[in-house]
């Protein structure tokens, strides 16, 4: 599965001190919670997970519907945003982890 970073996601990750490797940890982790959500009013998949260092983050993905764009021709999903889990999200995620 291919992923393409939007500039917004790159900027958000950098501002949080997250590296592309941190995000990749979550994308390819078997232990992640996938939920529907929205980003800028558009439907996305939210991947809730932890980096290899244990940092809880959420990544918003949107299917790449533009097969004609040369930059994303072999991409399945666009990484739309990346952010740290808020306290209530971490509570939900921790409960989910404990029930796996």
DODRENNU-838738 format. One line per 5 residues: number of its first residue (from 0); for each residue z, y, x of N, C-alpha, C. Coordinates in nm, 4 decimals, always signed. Layout:
N
NUM = Z/Y/X/Z/Y/X/Z/Y/X  ... .
END
This chain:
100
0 = +0.0000/-0.1167/+0.0839/+0.0000/+0.0000/+0.0000/+0.0000/+0.1236/+0.0889  -0.0871/+0.2193/+0.0570/-0.0971/+0.3394/+0.1377/-0.0291/+0.4584/+0.0737  +0.0282/+0.5431/+0.1583/+0.0982/+0.6635/+0.1134/+0.0425/+0.7849/+0.1864  +0.0358/+0.8975/+0.1157/-0.0100/+1.0234/+0.1729/+0.0949/+1.1292/+0.1420  +0.1386/+1.1995/+0.2438/+0.2396/+1.3045/+0.2278/+0.1758/+1.4321/+0.1766 .
5 = +0.2289/+1.4885/+0.0696/+0.1885/+1.6229/+0.0315/+0.2619/+1.7198/+0.1241  +0.2087/+1.8408/+0.1367/+0.2750/+1.9404/+0.2207/+0.4148/+1.9711/+0.1681  +0.4285/+1.9750/+0.0373/+0.5597/+1.9992/-0.0244/+0.6612/+1.8950/+0.0226  +0.6225/+1.7688/+0.0224/+0.7136/+1.6618/+0.0637/+0.7477/+1.6723/+0.2120  +0.6489/+1.7030/+0.2942/+0.6753/+1.7209/+0.4382/+0.7765/+1.8326/+0.4624 .
10 = +0.7571/+1.9429/+0.3925/+0.8467/+2.0572/+0.4073/+0.9876/+2.0230/+0.3609  +0.9984/+1.9555/+0.2464/+1.1298/+1.9171/+0.1938/+1.2019/+1.8236/+0.2900  +1.1315/+1.7221/+0.3380/+1.1932/+1.6250/+0.4289/+1.2403/+1.6938/+0.5569  +1.1562/+1.7784/+0.6137/+1.1923/+1.8475/+0.7376/+1.3143/+1.9366/+0.7168  +1.3200/+2.0056/+0.6029/+1.4338/+2.0937/+0.5748/+1.5643/+2.0154/+0.5627 .
15 = +1.5536/+1.8898/+0.5209/+1.6722/+1.8046/+0.5068/+1.7054/+1.7297/+0.6354  +1.6185/+1.7415/+0.7351/+1.6396/+1.6683/+0.8587/+1.5986/+1.5224/+0.8488  +1.5128/+1.4908/+0.7513/+1.4622/+1.3543/+0.7353/+1.3303/+1.3402/+0.8108  +1.3167/+1.2322/+0.8826/+1.1936/+1.2053/+0.9558/+1.1005/+1.1199/+0.8700  +0.9722/+1.1149/+0.9044/+0.8831/+1.0225/+0.8343/+0.9343/+0.8780/+0.8401 .
20 = +0.9979/+0.8396/+0.9508/+1.0536/+0.7040/+0.9617/+1.1651/+0.6817/+0.8602  +1.2465/+0.7842/+0.8351/+1.3520/+0.7714/+0.7339/+1.2924/+0.7424/+0.5971  +1.1872/+0.8149/+0.5629/+1.1222/+0.7961/+0.4332/+1.0559/+0.6593/+0.4267  +0.9929/+0.6195/+0.5359/+0.9301/+0.4875/+0.5413/+1.0327/+0.3768/+0.5216  +1.1536/+0.3946/+0.5753/+1.2610/+0.2966/+0.5543/+1.2795/+0.2690/+0.4060 .
25 = +1.2830/+0.3746/+0.3277/+1.3056/+0.3601/+0.1839/+1.1825/+0.3024/+0.1152  +1.0640/+0.3525/+0.1517/+0.9413/+0.3053/+0.0875/+0.9244/+0.1542/+0.0992  +0.9581/+0.0994/+0.2142/+0.9347/-0.0429/+0.2375/+1.0608/-0.1284/+0.2252  +1.1699/-0.0694/+0.1842/+1.2941/-0.1447/+0.1676/+1.2863/-0.2332/+0.0438  +1.3420/-0.3517/+0.0547/+1.3496/-0.4402/-0.0613/+1.4586/-0.3929/-0.1576 .
30 = +1.5580/-0.3232/-0.1053/+1.6721/-0.2778/-0.1857/+1.6525/-0.1333/-0.2279  +1.5667/-0.1134/-0.3274/+1.5469/+0.0201/-0.3809/+1.5368/+0.0115/-0.5326  +1.5853/+0.1147/-0.5967/+1.5805/+0.1248/-0.7418/+1.4600/+0.2114/-0.7767  +1.3745/+0.1620/-0.8646/+1.2543/+0.2349/-0.9044/+1.2702/+0.2768/-1.0493  +1.2563/+0.4078/-1.0722/+1.2744/+0.4627/-1.2062/+1.1640/+0.5630/-1.2363 .
35 = +1.1323/+0.5813/-1.3652/+1.0358/+0.6853/-1.4002/+1.1012/+0.8227/-1.3907  +1.0206/+0.9234/-1.3656/+1.0715/+1.0597/-1.3591/+0.9573/+1.1583/-1.3719  +0.9872/+1.2850/-1.3481/+0.8840/+1.3880/-1.3484/+0.9011/+1.4769/-1.2264  +0.7919/+1.5319/-1.1810/+0.7905/+1.6272/-1.0705/+0.6880/+1.7330/-1.1068  +0.7320/+1.8565/-1.1195/+0.6450/+1.9672/-1.1606/+0.5751/+1.9344/-1.2924 .
40 = +0.6489/+1.8672/-1.3825/+0.5959/+1.8360/-1.5141/+0.5025/+1.7170/-1.5197  +0.4812/+1.6503/-1.4073/+0.3919/+1.5339/-1.4035/+0.4739/+1.4065/-1.3865  +0.4312/+1.2964/-1.4483/+0.5063/+1.1713/-1.4329/+0.4977/+1.1189/-1.2899  +0.6097/+1.0682/-1.2418/+0.6186/+1.0107/-1.1076/+0.7053/+0.8858/-1.1125  +0.6979/+0.8089/-1.0057/+0.7933/+0.7003/-0.9824/+0.8971/+0.7533/-0.8861 .
45 = +1.0235/+0.7336/-0.9189/+1.1319/+0.7743/-0.8305/+1.1853/+0.6508/-0.7596  +1.1832/+0.6522/-0.6287/+1.2378/+0.5435/-0.5480/+1.3726/+0.5886/-0.4940  +1.4781/+0.5231/-0.5394/+1.6132/+0.5526/-0.4943/+1.6478/+0.4485/-0.3891  +1.6857/+0.4927/-0.2719/+1.7180/+0.3975/-0.1664/+1.7942/+0.4621/-0.0534  +1.8133/+0.3847/+0.0520/+1.8859/+0.4324/+0.1696/+1.7979/+0.4187/+0.2927 .
50 = +1.8115/+0.5154/+0.3815/+1.7450/+0.5057/+0.5103/+1.8149/+0.3967/+0.5910  +1.7587/+0.3609/+0.7054/+1.8239/+0.2577/+0.7875/+1.9605/+0.3039/+0.8365  +1.9839/+0.4362/+0.8382/+2.1151/+0.4896/+0.8767/+2.2109/+0.4956/+0.7580  +2.1633/+0.4572/+0.6387/+2.2489/+0.4543/+0.5209/+2.2470/+0.5792/+0.4356  +2.1629/+0.6736/+0.4692/+2.1560/+0.7998/+0.3932/+2.0856/+0.7759/+0.2596 .
55 = +2.1491/+0.8116/+0.1483/+2.0877/+0.7896/+0.0174/+1.9892/+0.9017/-0.0183  +1.8656/+0.8644/-0.0437/+1.7615/+0.9617/-0.0767/+1.6789/+0.9134/-0.1949  +1.6084/+1.0068/-0.2548/+1.5144/+0.9754/-0.3631/+1.3780/+1.0301/-0.3231  +1.2763/+0.9481/-0.3435/+1.1386/+0.9847/-0.3120/+1.0587/+0.9807/-0.4418  +0.9850/+1.0865/-0.4684/+0.8990/+1.0914/-0.5869/+0.7563/+1.0591/-0.5455 .
60 = +0.6989/+0.9587/-0.6101/+0.5617/+0.9154/-0.5826/+0.4754/+0.9347/-0.7059  +0.3521/+0.9703/-0.6821/+0.2547/+0.9807/-0.7907/+0.1308/+0.9029/-0.7485  +0.0765/+0.8225/-0.8400/-0.0469/+0.7516/-0.8046/-0.1558/+0.8502/-0.7660  -0.2343/+0.8137/-0.6656/-0.3455/+0.8980/-0.6232/-0.4645/+0.8669/-0.7123  -0.4940/+0.9589/-0.8014/-0.6045/+0.9401/-0.8962/-0.7354/+0.9970/-0.8467 .
65 = -0.7332/+1.0643/-0.7319/-0.8526/+1.1310/-0.6815/-0.9172/+1.0480/-0.5706  -0.9941/+0.9489/-0.6096/-1.0588/+0.8610/-0.5113/-1.1716/+0.9299/-0.4347  -1.2086/+1.0504/-0.4759/-1.3177/+1.1203/-0.4097/-1.2701/+1.2100/-0.2965  -1.1416/+1.2327/-0.2860/-1.0859/+1.3152/-0.1787/-1.0860/+1.2320/-0.0509  -1.1590/+1.2783/+0.0509/-1.1707/+1.2010/+0.1750/-1.0366/+1.1740/+0.2416 .
70 = -0.9432/+1.2691/+0.2323/-0.8134/+1.2517/+0.2976/-0.7307/+1.1408/+0.2349  -0.7524/+1.1136/+0.1061/-0.6685/+1.0148/+0.0373/-0.7490/+0.8994/-0.0212  -0.8691/+0.8745/+0.0298/-0.9568/+0.7727/-0.0276/-0.8954/+0.6329/-0.0246  -0.8117/+0.6024/+0.0738/-0.7528/+0.4680/+0.0820/-0.6033/+0.4710/+0.0514  -0.5600/+0.5746/-0.0165/-0.4192/+0.5940/-0.0475/-0.3913/+0.5503/-0.1905 .
75 = -0.2791/+0.4814/-0.2091/-0.2391/+0.4400/-0.3424/-0.1463/+0.5423/-0.4078  -0.0563/+0.6012/-0.3276/+0.0425/+0.6946/-0.3821/+0.0549/+0.8192/-0.2951  +0.0799/+0.9310/-0.3614/+0.1110/+1.0554/-0.2940/+0.2624/+1.0722/-0.2925  +0.3183/+1.1034/-0.1778/+0.4607/+1.1348/-0.1693/+0.4724/+1.2809/-0.2117  +0.5292/+1.3044/-0.3300/+0.5340/+1.4388/-0.3887/+0.6579/+1.5171/-0.3472 .
80 = +0.7722/+1.4474/-0.3375/+0.8954/+1.5155/-0.2973/+0.9948/+1.4148/-0.2443  +1.0905/+1.4675/-0.1683/+1.1957/+1.3871/-0.1060/+1.3231/+1.4695/-0.1124  +1.4311/+1.4078/-0.1562/+1.5570/+1.4821/-0.1577/+1.6770/+1.3882/-0.1487  +1.7895/+1.4460/-0.1058/+1.9152/+1.3714/-0.1009/+1.9645/+1.3468/-0.2423  +2.0267/+1.2308/-0.2632/+2.0869/+1.2038/-0.3929/+2.2038/+1.2984/-0.4161 .
85 = +2.2120/+1.3477/-0.5385/+2.3278/+1.4261/-0.5792/+2.4418/+1.3299/-0.6115  +2.5618/+1.3814/-0.6265/+2.6802/+1.2975/-0.6458/+2.6647/+1.2029/-0.7647  +2.6179/+1.2526/-0.8776/+2.6050/+1.1649/-0.9940/+2.4968/+1.0590/-0.9716  +2.3886/+1.0942/-0.9001/+2.2836/+0.9960/-0.8700/+2.3365/+0.8890/-0.7749  +2.4153/+0.9317/-0.6773/+2.4729/+0.8362/-0.5838/+2.5650/+0.7389/-0.6563 .
90 = +2.6398/+0.7876/-0.7552/+2.7250/+0.6992/-0.8349/+2.6444/+0.5935/-0.9080  +2.5353/+0.6353/-0.9702/+2.4471/+0.5412/-1.0407/+2.3884/+0.4413/-0.9427  +2.3408/+0.4903/-0.8280/+2.2776/+0.4028/-0.7307/+2.3772/+0.3047/-0.6694  +2.4961/+0.3519/-0.6371/+2.5980/+0.2647/-0.5792/+2.6352/+0.1540/-0.6770  +2.6463/+0.1889/-0.8050/+2.6751/+0.0860/-0.9063/+2.5617/-0.0156/-0.9119 .
95 = +2.4386/+0.0320/-0.9070/+2.3237/-0.0581/-0.9063/+2.3281/-0.1502/-0.7835  +2.3560/-0.0913/-0.6654/+2.3643/-0.1715/-0.5425/+2.4701/-0.2809/-0.5547  +2.5837/-0.2460/-0.6111/+2.6949/-0.3416/-0.6230/+2.6641/-0.4544/-0.7190  +2.5652/-0.4362/-0.8050/+2.5296/-0.5401/-0.9016/+2.4071/-0.6202/-0.8597  +2.3599/-0.5987/-0.7401/+2.2434/-0.6733/-0.6911/+2.2852/-0.8035/-0.6265 .
END
